[in-house]
Amino acid sequence: MNWAARLIGGRFHYGWLTVAVVFLVLLAAAGTRATPSVMMLPLEHQFGWSRATISLAISVNIALYGLMGPFAAAAMQRFGVRPTLLAALGTMALGVALSSLMTHPWQMVLIWGVMVGGSTGVAALSLSATVVTRWFTTRRGLVMGILTASSATGQLVFLPMLAAIAEHHGWRQVVWVVAIAAAIVIPLVAFLLPERPADMKLRPYGEPHDSPINSTVTKQNPLAIAFGTLAMASKTRDFWLLFFSFFICGASTNGYVGTHLIAMCGDYGMTEVQGASLLAAMGIFDLFGTTLSGWLSDRFNSRVLLFWYYGLRGLSLMYLPHAFGIDFFGLPLFAVFYGLDWIATVPPTVRLATDVYGKESAPVVFGWVVAGHQLGAAFAALGAGMLRASLGTYTVASMISGGLCLVAAVIVLRINRPAKVPEPQAA
Protein backbone atom coordinates (compact mmCIF):
# COMPACT_ATOMS: atom_id res chain seq x y z
CA MET A 1 0.00 0.00 0.00
CA ASN A 2 2.95 2.31 0.48
CA TRP A 3 3.68 1.87 -3.23
CA ALA A 4 0.16 3.07 -3.98
CA ALA A 5 0.71 6.11 -1.76
CA ARG A 6 3.95 6.89 -3.61
CA LEU A 7 2.19 6.45 -6.94
CA ILE A 8 -0.51 9.02 -6.19
CA GLY A 9 2.01 11.26 -4.44
CA GLY A 10 0.49 14.39 -2.98
CA ARG A 11 -2.07 14.83 -5.74
CA PHE A 12 -4.99 13.79 -3.52
CA HIS A 13 -5.59 12.30 -0.11
CA TYR A 14 -5.27 8.49 0.11
CA GLY A 15 -8.63 8.43 1.85
CA TRP A 16 -10.32 8.87 -1.53
CA LEU A 17 -8.62 5.72 -2.86
CA THR A 18 -9.82 3.91 0.26
CA VAL A 19 -13.34 5.09 -0.53
CA ALA A 20 -13.00 3.75 -4.08
CA VAL A 21 -11.94 0.28 -2.86
CA VAL A 22 -14.73 0.12 -0.27
CA PHE A 23 -17.21 1.31 -2.93
CA LEU A 24 -16.30 -1.70 -5.10
CA VAL A 25 -16.58 -4.07 -2.13
CA LEU A 26 -20.04 -2.72 -1.29
CA LEU A 27 -20.95 -2.93 -4.97
CA ALA A 28 -20.17 -6.67 -5.06
CA ALA A 29 -21.97 -7.27 -1.77
CA ALA A 30 -25.03 -5.37 -3.02
CA GLY A 31 -25.15 -7.50 -6.16
CA THR A 32 -24.90 -10.63 -4.01
CA ARG A 33 -27.73 -9.50 -1.72
CA ALA A 34 -29.95 -8.70 -4.71
CA THR A 35 -29.48 -12.13 -6.31
CA PRO A 36 -32.21 -14.06 -4.39
CA SER A 37 -34.90 -11.74 -5.77
CA VAL A 38 -33.82 -12.74 -9.30
CA MET A 39 -33.78 -16.42 -8.33
CA MET A 40 -37.24 -16.46 -6.72
CA LEU A 41 -39.30 -17.27 -9.81
CA PRO A 42 -36.79 -19.77 -11.37
CA LEU A 43 -36.57 -21.70 -8.09
CA GLU A 44 -40.35 -21.68 -7.81
CA HIS A 45 -40.67 -23.10 -11.33
CA GLN A 46 -37.89 -25.71 -11.08
CA PHE A 47 -38.40 -27.10 -7.56
CA GLY A 48 -41.99 -26.07 -6.83
CA TRP A 49 -40.90 -24.12 -3.73
CA SER A 50 -43.50 -21.57 -2.60
CA ARG A 51 -42.64 -17.91 -2.25
CA ALA A 52 -43.13 -18.20 1.49
CA THR A 53 -40.45 -20.96 1.59
CA ILE A 54 -38.00 -18.91 -0.49
CA SER A 55 -38.84 -15.79 1.54
CA LEU A 56 -37.81 -17.67 4.70
CA ALA A 57 -34.25 -18.10 3.38
CA ILE A 58 -34.18 -14.45 2.29
CA SER A 59 -35.46 -13.27 5.68
CA VAL A 60 -32.71 -15.26 7.47
CA ASN A 61 -30.19 -13.69 5.08
CA ILE A 62 -31.48 -10.19 5.78
CA ALA A 63 -31.63 -10.71 9.56
CA LEU A 64 -28.05 -12.03 9.79
CA TYR A 65 -26.88 -9.27 7.45
CA GLY A 66 -28.12 -6.76 10.02
CA LEU A 67 -27.14 -8.62 13.18
CA MET A 68 -23.54 -8.92 11.97
CA GLY A 69 -23.21 -5.12 11.81
CA PRO A 70 -22.19 -4.26 15.39
CA PHE A 71 -19.94 -7.32 15.72
CA ALA A 72 -18.31 -6.55 12.37
CA ALA A 73 -17.64 -2.96 13.48
CA ALA A 74 -16.19 -4.24 16.77
CA ALA A 75 -14.03 -6.83 14.94
CA MET A 76 -12.70 -4.06 12.69
CA GLN A 77 -11.68 -2.10 15.78
CA ARG A 78 -9.94 -5.13 17.32
CA PHE A 79 -8.49 -7.09 14.39
CA GLY A 80 -8.48 -4.49 11.62
CA VAL A 81 -10.63 -3.69 8.62
CA ARG A 82 -8.60 -5.67 6.09
CA PRO A 83 -8.44 -9.09 7.86
CA THR A 84 -12.12 -8.91 8.83
CA LEU A 85 -13.16 -7.97 5.31
CA LEU A 86 -10.99 -10.60 3.61
CA ALA A 87 -12.52 -13.37 5.74
CA ALA A 88 -16.03 -12.13 4.91
CA LEU A 89 -15.41 -11.87 1.16
CA GLY A 90 -13.91 -15.37 1.04
CA THR A 91 -16.93 -16.80 2.85
CA MET A 92 -19.29 -14.89 0.58
CA ALA A 93 -17.69 -16.15 -2.64
CA LEU A 94 -17.54 -19.73 -1.34
CA GLY A 95 -21.16 -19.72 -0.14
CA VAL A 96 -22.52 -18.34 -3.41
CA ALA A 97 -20.55 -20.91 -5.41
CA LEU A 98 -21.80 -23.78 -3.21
CA SER A 99 -25.42 -22.72 -3.78
CA SER A 100 -25.15 -23.96 -7.37
CA LEU A 101 -25.43 -27.50 -5.90
CA MET A 102 -28.55 -26.95 -3.76
CA THR A 103 -31.70 -29.00 -4.39
CA HIS A 104 -33.62 -28.67 -1.07
CA PRO A 105 -35.05 -25.63 0.77
CA TRP A 106 -32.94 -26.23 3.90
CA GLN A 107 -29.81 -25.92 1.77
CA MET A 108 -30.93 -22.50 0.57
CA VAL A 109 -31.58 -21.43 4.17
CA LEU A 110 -28.13 -22.66 5.25
CA ILE A 111 -26.17 -21.22 2.31
CA TRP A 112 -28.02 -18.05 1.30
CA GLY A 113 -29.46 -17.43 4.76
CA VAL A 114 -26.53 -18.18 7.08
CA MET A 115 -23.29 -18.13 5.04
CA VAL A 116 -24.11 -15.37 2.57
CA GLY A 117 -26.22 -13.37 5.03
CA GLY A 118 -23.50 -13.35 7.68
CA SER A 119 -20.66 -12.51 5.29
CA THR A 120 -22.50 -9.70 3.49
CA GLY A 121 -23.27 -8.25 6.93
CA VAL A 122 -19.56 -7.44 7.26
CA ALA A 123 -19.41 -5.68 3.87
CA ALA A 124 -22.27 -3.37 4.80
CA LEU A 125 -23.13 0.01 6.28
CA SER A 126 -21.01 -0.59 9.39
CA LEU A 127 -17.97 -0.84 7.12
CA SER A 128 -18.92 2.49 5.54
CA ALA A 129 -19.36 4.16 8.93
CA THR A 130 -16.00 2.81 10.15
CA VAL A 131 -14.12 4.02 7.06
CA VAL A 132 -15.82 7.43 7.08
CA THR A 133 -15.12 8.16 10.75
CA ARG A 134 -11.49 6.97 10.48
CA TRP A 135 -10.52 8.69 7.24
CA PHE A 136 -12.59 11.89 7.16
CA THR A 137 -13.11 14.81 9.52
CA THR A 138 -14.89 16.93 6.92
CA ARG A 139 -17.11 15.79 4.02
CA ARG A 140 -18.36 12.85 6.09
CA GLY A 141 -21.94 13.20 4.92
CA LEU A 142 -20.92 13.33 1.27
CA VAL A 143 -18.62 10.30 1.55
CA MET A 144 -21.26 8.31 3.46
CA GLY A 145 -23.74 9.18 0.72
CA ILE A 146 -21.35 7.96 -1.98
CA LEU A 147 -20.67 4.66 -0.19
CA THR A 148 -24.34 4.11 0.60
CA ALA A 149 -25.19 4.74 -3.05
CA SER A 150 -23.01 1.77 -3.98
CA SER A 151 -25.90 -0.48 -2.95
CA ALA A 152 -28.09 1.18 -5.56
CA THR A 153 -25.29 1.00 -8.10
CA GLY A 154 -24.96 -2.74 -7.34
CA GLN A 155 -28.58 -3.18 -8.35
CA LEU A 156 -28.02 -1.01 -11.41
CA VAL A 157 -25.05 -3.10 -12.57
CA PHE A 158 -26.20 -6.59 -11.60
CA LEU A 159 -29.98 -6.96 -11.64
CA PRO A 160 -30.87 -6.60 -15.36
CA MET A 161 -27.86 -8.70 -16.35
CA LEU A 162 -28.63 -11.38 -13.76
CA ALA A 163 -32.30 -11.45 -14.72
CA ALA A 164 -31.38 -11.90 -18.40
CA ILE A 165 -28.96 -14.72 -17.52
CA ALA A 166 -31.61 -16.42 -15.37
CA GLU A 167 -34.18 -16.16 -18.15
CA HIS A 168 -31.95 -17.58 -20.89
CA HIS A 169 -29.44 -19.82 -19.08
CA GLY A 170 -30.95 -20.69 -15.70
CA TRP A 171 -30.33 -19.63 -12.12
CA ARG A 172 -27.12 -21.67 -11.68
CA GLN A 173 -25.29 -19.48 -14.20
CA VAL A 174 -26.43 -16.48 -12.16
CA VAL A 175 -24.80 -17.99 -9.09
CA TRP A 176 -21.43 -18.41 -10.81
CA VAL A 177 -21.39 -14.84 -12.13
CA VAL A 178 -22.03 -13.48 -8.62
CA ALA A 179 -19.39 -15.76 -7.03
CA ILE A 180 -16.74 -14.57 -9.50
CA ALA A 181 -17.66 -10.91 -8.87
CA ALA A 182 -17.24 -11.43 -5.12
CA ALA A 183 -13.85 -13.10 -5.63
CA ILE A 184 -12.52 -10.30 -7.86
CA VAL A 185 -12.57 -7.67 -5.09
CA ILE A 186 -10.52 -9.80 -2.68
CA PRO A 187 -7.08 -8.80 -4.09
CA LEU A 188 -8.13 -5.13 -4.15
CA VAL A 189 -8.76 -5.27 -0.40
CA ALA A 190 -5.54 -7.21 0.23
CA PHE A 191 -3.27 -4.75 -1.58
CA LEU A 192 -4.99 -1.34 -1.49
CA LEU A 193 -6.92 -1.03 1.80
CA PRO A 194 -4.89 0.23 4.80
CA GLU A 195 -6.24 0.21 8.34
CA ARG A 196 -5.94 3.87 9.30
CA PRO A 197 -4.53 7.14 7.95
CA ALA A 198 -1.70 6.79 10.49
CA ASP A 199 -0.48 3.66 8.65
CA MET A 200 0.19 5.93 5.66
CA LYS A 201 1.67 8.69 7.87
CA LEU A 202 -1.44 10.77 7.22
CA ARG A 203 -4.10 12.61 9.18
CA PRO A 204 -7.80 12.15 8.37
CA TYR A 205 -9.04 14.29 5.49
CA GLY A 206 -9.88 17.74 6.80
CA GLU A 207 -7.92 17.32 10.05
CA PRO A 208 -5.74 20.37 10.96
CA HIS A 209 -2.07 19.96 10.00
CA ASP A 210 -0.89 20.61 13.56
CA SER A 211 -3.05 17.84 15.09
CA PRO A 212 -1.25 14.66 16.29
CA ILE A 213 -1.40 11.53 14.12
CA ASN A 214 -3.51 9.02 16.05
CA SER A 215 -2.60 5.35 15.66
CA THR A 216 -4.37 3.94 18.74
CA VAL A 217 -5.56 0.34 18.32
CA THR A 218 -7.88 -1.23 20.88
CA LYS A 219 -7.04 -4.60 22.45
CA GLN A 220 -10.52 -5.15 23.84
CA ASN A 221 -12.53 -8.23 22.93
CA PRO A 222 -14.90 -7.53 19.99
CA LEU A 223 -17.85 -9.03 21.89
CA ALA A 224 -17.10 -6.76 24.83
CA ILE A 225 -16.94 -3.75 22.50
CA ALA A 226 -20.22 -4.62 20.78
CA PHE A 227 -22.24 -5.44 23.90
CA GLY A 228 -20.63 -2.71 25.99
CA THR A 229 -21.59 -0.11 23.42
CA LEU A 230 -25.11 -1.55 23.24
CA ALA A 231 -25.43 -1.37 27.03
CA MET A 232 -24.38 2.27 26.97
CA ALA A 233 -26.55 3.32 24.02
CA SER A 234 -29.67 1.34 25.01
CA LYS A 235 -30.04 3.49 28.14
CA THR A 236 -30.74 6.53 25.97
CA ARG A 237 -33.99 7.47 24.23
CA ASP A 238 -32.21 8.50 21.02
CA PHE A 239 -30.93 4.96 20.43
CA TRP A 240 -34.42 3.48 20.41
CA LEU A 241 -35.74 6.24 18.18
CA LEU A 242 -32.91 5.54 15.73
CA PHE A 243 -33.43 1.79 16.05
CA PHE A 244 -37.19 1.74 15.41
CA SER A 245 -37.10 4.31 12.62
CA PHE A 246 -34.41 2.26 10.86
CA PHE A 247 -36.46 -0.91 11.51
CA ILE A 248 -39.20 0.69 9.42
CA CYS A 249 -36.63 1.82 6.85
CA GLY A 250 -35.48 -1.77 6.35
CA ALA A 251 -39.02 -3.12 6.23
CA SER A 252 -39.98 -0.69 3.47
CA THR A 253 -36.84 -1.12 1.30
CA ASN A 254 -34.74 -4.31 1.37
CA GLY A 255 -37.45 -6.40 2.97
CA TYR A 256 -40.44 -5.48 0.84
CA VAL A 257 -39.52 -3.73 -2.40
CA GLY A 258 -36.02 -5.19 -2.78
CA THR A 259 -37.25 -8.75 -2.21
CA HIS A 260 -40.72 -8.81 -3.77
CA LEU A 261 -40.92 -6.16 -6.51
CA ILE A 262 -39.78 -8.50 -9.32
CA ALA A 263 -42.28 -11.16 -8.22
CA MET A 264 -44.96 -8.46 -7.87
CA CYS A 265 -44.33 -7.36 -11.45
CA GLY A 266 -44.79 -11.00 -12.49
CA ASP A 267 -48.28 -10.92 -10.95
CA TYR A 268 -49.14 -8.17 -13.44
CA GLY A 269 -47.76 -10.00 -16.49
CA MET A 270 -44.31 -8.41 -16.58
CA THR A 271 -41.17 -10.50 -17.22
CA GLU A 272 -38.30 -10.88 -14.76
CA VAL A 273 -36.10 -8.66 -16.94
CA GLN A 274 -38.74 -5.92 -16.92
CA GLY A 275 -39.08 -6.14 -13.14
CA ALA A 276 -35.30 -6.09 -12.66
CA SER A 277 -35.03 -3.14 -15.06
CA LEU A 278 -37.52 -1.24 -12.90
CA LEU A 279 -35.36 -1.90 -9.83
CA ALA A 280 -32.29 -0.83 -11.80
CA ALA A 281 -34.01 2.42 -12.81
CA MET A 282 -34.74 3.03 -9.15
CA GLY A 283 -31.06 2.36 -8.50
CA ILE A 284 -30.08 5.13 -10.93
CA PHE A 285 -32.24 7.65 -9.12
CA ASP A 286 -31.03 6.45 -5.72
CA LEU A 287 -27.42 6.93 -6.82
CA PHE A 288 -28.20 10.63 -7.17
CA GLY A 289 -30.66 10.81 -4.27
CA THR A 290 -28.38 9.23 -1.67
CA THR A 291 -25.31 11.20 -2.76
CA LEU A 292 -27.36 14.40 -2.62
CA SER A 293 -28.66 13.33 0.80
CA GLY A 294 -25.08 13.06 2.05
CA TRP A 295 -24.34 16.57 0.78
CA LEU A 296 -27.51 17.90 2.41
CA SER A 297 -26.76 16.20 5.75
CA ASP A 298 -23.52 18.23 5.97
CA ARG A 299 -25.57 21.43 5.70
CA PHE A 300 -29.11 20.95 7.05
CA ASN A 301 -30.93 19.51 10.06
CA SER A 302 -30.84 15.71 9.76
CA ARG A 303 -34.15 15.29 11.61
CA VAL A 304 -35.99 17.43 9.07
CA LEU A 305 -34.36 15.58 6.17
CA LEU A 306 -35.45 12.23 7.60
CA PHE A 307 -39.01 13.51 8.12
CA TRP A 308 -39.32 14.29 4.42
CA TYR A 309 -37.59 11.07 3.32
CA TYR A 310 -39.87 8.77 5.31
CA GLY A 311 -43.02 10.77 4.53
CA LEU A 312 -42.45 10.73 0.76
CA ARG A 313 -41.51 7.04 0.82
CA GLY A 314 -44.73 6.19 2.64
CA LEU A 315 -46.84 8.03 0.07
CA SER A 316 -44.93 6.31 -2.78
CA LEU A 317 -45.64 2.84 -1.35
CA MET A 318 -49.33 3.61 -0.93
CA TYR A 319 -49.38 4.69 -4.57
CA LEU A 320 -47.60 1.52 -5.82
CA PRO A 321 -50.64 -0.83 -6.15
CA HIS A 322 -52.36 1.80 -8.30
CA ALA A 323 -49.27 2.38 -10.47
CA PHE A 324 -49.73 -0.91 -12.34
CA GLY A 325 -53.12 0.28 -13.61
CA ILE A 326 -51.75 3.51 -15.14
CA ASP A 327 -50.50 2.81 -18.65
CA PHE A 328 -47.52 5.07 -19.20
CA PHE A 329 -46.69 7.22 -16.18
CA GLY A 330 -47.64 4.76 -13.41
CA LEU A 331 -44.50 2.75 -12.70
CA PRO A 332 -41.99 5.36 -13.98
CA LEU A 333 -43.44 7.90 -11.55
CA PHE A 334 -43.06 5.42 -8.69
CA ALA A 335 -39.49 4.59 -9.79
CA VAL A 336 -38.49 8.27 -9.71
CA PHE A 337 -39.94 9.19 -6.31
CA TYR A 338 -39.19 5.94 -4.52
CA GLY A 339 -35.77 5.59 -6.17
CA LEU A 340 -34.59 9.04 -5.04
CA ASP A 341 -35.60 8.05 -1.51
CA TRP A 342 -34.47 4.38 -1.48
CA ILE A 343 -31.62 4.63 1.06
CA ALA A 344 -31.27 8.41 1.32
CA THR A 345 -32.01 7.92 5.04
CA VAL A 346 -28.53 6.53 5.77
CA PRO A 347 -26.30 9.68 5.72
CA PRO A 348 -28.53 11.72 8.09
CA THR A 349 -28.93 8.70 10.39
CA VAL A 350 -25.14 8.25 10.59
CA ARG A 351 -24.79 12.00 11.22
CA LEU A 352 -27.26 11.84 14.10
CA ALA A 353 -25.54 8.76 15.59
CA THR A 354 -22.17 10.53 15.42
CA ASP A 355 -23.56 13.72 16.95
CA VAL A 356 -25.15 11.82 19.84
CA TYR A 357 -22.53 9.14 20.62
CA GLY A 358 -19.22 10.53 19.33
CA LYS A 359 -16.72 9.53 16.66
CA GLU A 360 -15.37 6.38 18.36
CA SER A 361 -18.65 4.78 19.44
CA ALA A 362 -20.75 5.85 16.45
CA PRO A 363 -19.78 2.97 14.07
CA VAL A 364 -20.72 0.30 16.64
CA VAL A 365 -23.89 2.14 17.68
CA PHE A 366 -24.80 2.49 14.02
CA GLY A 367 -24.11 -1.24 13.62
CA TRP A 368 -26.81 -1.97 16.19
CA VAL A 369 -29.14 0.48 14.44
CA VAL A 370 -28.47 -1.36 11.15
CA ALA A 371 -29.38 -4.58 12.98
CA GLY A 372 -32.78 -3.00 13.56
CA HIS A 373 -32.91 -2.07 9.87
CA GLN A 374 -32.34 -5.66 8.79
CA LEU A 375 -34.67 -7.15 11.39
CA GLY A 376 -37.33 -4.92 9.88
CA ALA A 377 -36.33 -6.11 6.43
CA ALA A 378 -36.53 -9.76 7.50
CA PHE A 379 -39.95 -9.13 9.05
CA ALA A 380 -41.21 -7.54 5.82
CA ALA A 381 -39.64 -10.13 3.50
CA LEU A 382 -41.32 -13.00 5.31
CA GLY A 383 -44.53 -11.12 6.11
CA ALA A 384 -45.08 -9.93 2.55
CA GLY A 385 -44.44 -13.44 1.22
CA MET A 386 -47.02 -14.87 3.63
CA LEU A 387 -49.56 -12.16 2.78
CA ARG A 388 -49.07 -12.81 -0.93
CA ALA A 389 -49.44 -16.58 -0.42
CA SER A 390 -52.69 -16.17 1.55
CA LEU A 391 -54.31 -13.21 -0.25
CA GLY A 392 -52.92 -13.64 -3.76
CA THR A 393 -51.89 -9.97 -3.92
CA TYR A 394 -49.29 -7.59 -2.51
CA THR A 395 -51.72 -4.66 -2.02
CA VAL A 396 -52.15 -5.07 1.74
CA ALA A 397 -48.38 -5.38 2.23
CA SER A 398 -47.86 -2.14 0.27
CA MET A 399 -50.34 -0.25 2.43
CA ILE A 400 -48.82 -1.56 5.67
CA SER A 401 -45.31 -0.56 4.54
CA GLY A 402 -46.48 2.90 3.53
CA GLY A 403 -48.28 3.44 6.84
CA LEU A 404 -45.18 2.42 8.83
CA CYS A 405 -43.12 4.98 6.91
CA LEU A 406 -45.52 7.75 7.94
CA VAL A 407 -45.07 6.64 11.56
CA ALA A 408 -41.28 6.84 11.13
CA ALA A 409 -41.59 10.38 9.75
CA VAL A 410 -43.02 11.43 13.12
CA ILE A 411 -40.56 9.41 15.22
CA VAL A 412 -37.40 10.93 13.70
CA LEU A 413 -38.36 14.48 14.72
CA ARG A 414 -37.63 13.51 18.36
CA ILE A 415 -34.03 12.27 17.76
CA ASN A 416 -31.24 14.35 19.36
CA ARG A 417 -33.73 17.03 20.26
CA PRO A 418 -32.24 19.42 22.84
CA ALA A 419 -34.06 19.50 26.15
CA LYS A 420 -36.02 22.63 26.90
CA VAL A 421 -34.60 24.63 29.79
CA PRO A 422 -37.35 26.31 31.79
CA GLU A 423 -37.06 30.07 31.95
CA PRO A 424 -36.78 31.58 35.45
CA GLN A 425 -40.01 33.15 36.62
CA ALA A 426 -40.07 36.84 37.28
CA ALA A 427 -40.11 37.86 40.90
ZAPA-611131 format. One line per 4 residues: number of its first residue (from 1); for each residue y, x, z of C-alpha. Coordinates in steps of 0.25 Angstrom, whole numbers. Layout:
ZAPA-611131
NUM = Y,X,Z | ...
END
This chain:
ZAPA-611131
1 = 0,0,0 | 9,12,2 | 7,15,-13 | 12,1,-16
5 = 24,3,-7 | 28,16,-14 | 26,9,-28 | 36,-2,-25
9 = 45,8,-18 | 58,2,-12 | 59,-8,-23 | 55,-20,-14
13 = 49,-22,0 | 34,-21,0 | 34,-35,7 | 35,-41,-6
17 = 23,-34,-11 | 16,-39,1 | 20,-53,-2 | 15,-52,-16
21 = 1,-48,-11 | 0,-59,-1 | 5,-69,-12 | -7,-65,-20
25 = -16,-66,-9 | -11,-80,-5 | -12,-84,-20 | -27,-81,-20
29 = -29,-88,-7 | -21,-100,-12 | -30,-101,-25 | -43,-100,-16
33 = -38,-111,-7 | -35,-120,-19 | -49,-118,-25 | -56,-129,-18
37 = -47,-140,-23 | -51,-135,-37 | -66,-135,-33 | -66,-149,-27
41 = -69,-157,-39 | -79,-147,-45 | -87,-146,-32 | -87,-161,-31
45 = -92,-163,-45 | -103,-152,-44 | -108,-154,-30 | -104,-168,-27
49 = -96,-164,-15 | -86,-174,-10 | -72,-171,-9 | -73,-173,6
53 = -84,-162,6 | -76,-152,-2 | -63,-155,6 | -71,-151,19
57 = -72,-137,14 | -58,-137,9 | -53,-142,23 | -61,-131,30
61 = -55,-121,20 | -41,-126,23 | -43,-127,38 | -48,-112,39
65 = -37,-108,30 | -27,-112,40 | -34,-109,53 | -36,-94,48
69 = -20,-93,47 | -17,-89,62 | -29,-80,63 | -26,-73,49
73 = -12,-71,54 | -17,-65,67 | -27,-56,60 | -16,-51,51
77 = -8,-47,63 | -21,-40,69 | -28,-34,58 | -18,-34,46
81 = -15,-43,34 | -23,-34,24 | -36,-34,31 | -36,-48,35
85 = -32,-53,21 | -42,-44,14 | -53,-50,23 | -49,-64,20
89 = -47,-62,5 | -61,-56,4 | -67,-68,11 | -60,-77,2
93 = -65,-71,-11 | -79,-70,-5 | -79,-85,-1 | -73,-90,-14
97 = -84,-82,-22 | -95,-87,-13 | -91,-102,-15 | -96,-101,-29
101 = -110,-102,-24 | -108,-114,-15 | -116,-127,-18 | -115,-134,-4
105 = -103,-140,3 | -105,-132,16 | -104,-119,7 | -90,-124,2
109 = -86,-126,17 | -91,-113,21 | -85,-105,9 | -72,-112,5
113 = -70,-118,19 | -73,-106,28 | -73,-93,20 | -61,-96,10
117 = -53,-105,20 | -53,-94,31 | -50,-83,21 | -39,-90,14
121 = -33,-93,28 | -30,-78,29 | -23,-78,15 | -13,-89,19
125 = 0,-93,25 | -2,-84,38 | -3,-72,28 | 10,-76,22
129 = 17,-77,36 | 11,-64,41 | 16,-56,28 | 30,-63,28
133 = 33,-60,43 | 28,-46,42 | 35,-42,29 | 48,-50,29
137 = 59,-52,38 | 68,-60,28 | 63,-68,16 | 51,-73,24
141 = 53,-88,20 | 53,-84,5 | 41,-74,6 | 33,-85,14
145 = 37,-95,3 | 32,-85,-8 | 19,-83,-1 | 16,-97,2
149 = 19,-101,-12 | 7,-92,-16 | -2,-104,-12 | 5,-112,-22
153 = 4,-101,-32 | -11,-100,-29 | -13,-114,-33 | -4,-112,-46
157 = -12,-100,-50 | -26,-105,-46 | -28,-120,-47 | -26,-123,-61
161 = -35,-111,-65 | -46,-115,-55 | -46,-129,-59 | -48,-126,-74
165 = -59,-116,-70 | -66,-126,-61 | -65,-137,-73 | -70,-128,-84
169 = -79,-118,-76 | -83,-124,-63 | -79,-121,-48 | -87,-108,-47
173 = -78,-101,-57 | -66,-106,-49 | -72,-99,-36 | -74,-86,-43
177 = -59,-86,-49 | -54,-88,-34 | -63,-78,-28 | -58,-67,-38
181 = -44,-71,-35 | -46,-69,-20 | -52,-55,-23 | -41,-50,-31
185 = -31,-50,-20 | -39,-42,-11 | -35,-28,-16 | -21,-33,-17
189 = -21,-35,-2 | -29,-22,1 | -19,-13,-6 | -5,-20,-6
193 = -4,-28,7 | 1,-20,19 | 1,-25,33 | 15,-24,37
197 = 29,-18,32 | 27,-7,42 | 15,-2,35 | 24,1,23
201 = 35,7,31 | 43,-6,29 | 50,-16,37 | 49,-31,33
205 = 57,-36,22 | 71,-40,27 | 69,-32,40 | 81,-23,44
209 = 80,-8,40 | 82,-4,54 | 71,-12,60 | 59,-5,65
213 = 46,-6,56 | 36,-14,64 | 21,-10,63 | 16,-17,75
217 = 1,-22,73 | -5,-32,84 | -18,-28,90 | -21,-42,95
221 = -33,-50,92 | -30,-60,80 | -36,-71,88 | -27,-68,99
225 = -15,-68,90 | -18,-81,83 | -22,-89,96 | -11,-83,104
229 = 0,-86,94 | -6,-100,93 | -5,-102,108 | 9,-98,108
233 = 13,-106,96 | 5,-119,100 | 14,-120,113 | 26,-123,104
237 = 30,-136,97 | 34,-129,84 | 20,-124,82 | 14,-138,82
241 = 25,-143,73 | 22,-132,63 | 7,-134,64 | 7,-149,62
245 = 17,-148,50 | 9,-138,43 | -4,-146,46 | 3,-157,38
249 = 7,-147,27 | -7,-142,25 | -12,-156,25 | -3,-160,14
253 = -4,-147,5 | -17,-139,5 | -26,-150,12 | -22,-162,3
257 = -15,-158,-10 | -21,-144,-11 | -35,-149,-9 | -35,-163,-15
261 = -25,-164,-26 | -34,-159,-37 | -45,-169,-33 | -34,-180,-31
265 = -29,-177,-46 | -44,-179,-50 | -44,-193,-44 | -33,-197,-54
269 = -40,-191,-66 | -34,-177,-66 | -42,-165,-69 | -44,-153,-59
273 = -35,-144,-68 | -24,-155,-68 | -25,-156,-53 | -24,-141,-51
277 = -13,-140,-60 | -5,-150,-52 | -8,-141,-39 | -3,-129,-47
281 = 10,-136,-51 | 12,-139,-37 | 9,-124,-34 | 21,-120,-44
285 = 31,-129,-36 | 26,-124,-23 | 28,-110,-27 | 43,-113,-29
289 = 43,-123,-17 | 37,-114,-7 | 45,-101,-11 | 58,-109,-10
293 = 53,-115,3 | 52,-100,8 | 66,-97,3 | 72,-110,10
297 = 65,-107,23 | 73,-94,24 | 86,-102,23 | 84,-116,28
301 = 78,-124,40 | 63,-123,39 | 61,-137,46 | 70,-144,36
305 = 62,-137,25 | 49,-142,30 | 54,-156,32 | 57,-157,18
309 = 44,-150,13 | 35,-159,21 | 43,-172,18 | 43,-170,3
313 = 28,-166,3 | 25,-179,11 | 32,-187,0 | 25,-180,-11
317 = 11,-183,-5 | 14,-197,-4 | 19,-198,-18 | 6,-190,-23
321 = -3,-203,-25 | 7,-209,-33 | 10,-197,-42 | -4,-199,-49
325 = 1,-212,-54 | 14,-207,-61 | 11,-202,-75 | 20,-190,-77
329 = 29,-187,-65 | 19,-191,-54 | 11,-178,-51 | 21,-168,-56
333 = 32,-174,-46 | 22,-172,-35 | 18,-158,-39 | 33,-154,-39
337 = 37,-160,-25 | 24,-157,-18 | 22,-143,-25 | 36,-138,-20
341 = 32,-142,-6 | 18,-138,-6 | 19,-126,4 | 34,-125,5
345 = 32,-128,20 | 26,-114,23 | 39,-105,23 | 47,-114,32
349 = 35,-116,42 | 33,-101,42 | 48,-99,45 | 47,-109,56
353 = 35,-102,62 | 42,-89,62 | 55,-94,68 | 47,-101,79
357 = 37,-90,82 | 42,-77,77 | 38,-67,67 | 26,-61,73
361 = 19,-75,78 | 23,-83,66 | 12,-79,56 | 1,-83,67
365 = 9,-96,71 | 10,-99,56 | -5,-96,54 | -8,-107,65
369 = 2,-117,58 | -5,-114,45 | -18,-118,52 | -12,-131,54
373 = -8,-132,39 | -23,-129,35 | -29,-139,46 | -20,-149,40
377 = -24,-145,26 | -39,-146,30 | -37,-160,36 | -30,-165,23
381 = -41,-159,14 | -52,-165,21 | -44,-178,24 | -40,-180,10
385 = -54,-178,5 | -59,-188,15 | -49,-198,11 | -51,-196,-4
389 = -66,-198,-2 | -65,-211,6 | -53,-217,-1 | -55,-212,-15
393 = -40,-208,-16 | -30,-197,-10 | -19,-207,-8 | -20,-209,7
397 = -22,-194,9 | -9,-191,1 | -1,-201,10 | -6,-195,23
401 = -2,-181,18 | 12,-186,14 | 14,-193,27 | 10,-181,35
405 = 20,-172,28 | 31,-182,32 | 27,-180,46 | 27,-165,45
409 = 42,-166,39 | 46,-172,52 | 38,-162,61 | 44,-150,55
413 = 58,-153,59 | 54,-151,73 | 49,-136,71 | 57,-125,77
417 = 68,-135,81 | 78,-129,91 | 78,-136,105 | 91,-144,108
421 = 99,-138,119 | 105,-149,127 | 120,-148,128 | 126,-147,142
425 = 133,-160,146 | 147,-160,149 | 151,-160,164
END
